[in-house]
């Protein structure tokens, strides 16, 4: 369920997600934000 919803949202807002990931990761170098950015990048590559 969550994955399908995420795919629908991601298809519509992929640029926004990428910009947010790039904007958050450098400022807050926490493991969570880096994993989040890497997850979005991997999904973007798969799609």
ABEGO torsion letter per residue (X at the ends): XAAAAAAAAAAAAAAAAAAAAAAAAAABABAAAAAAAAAAAAAAAAX
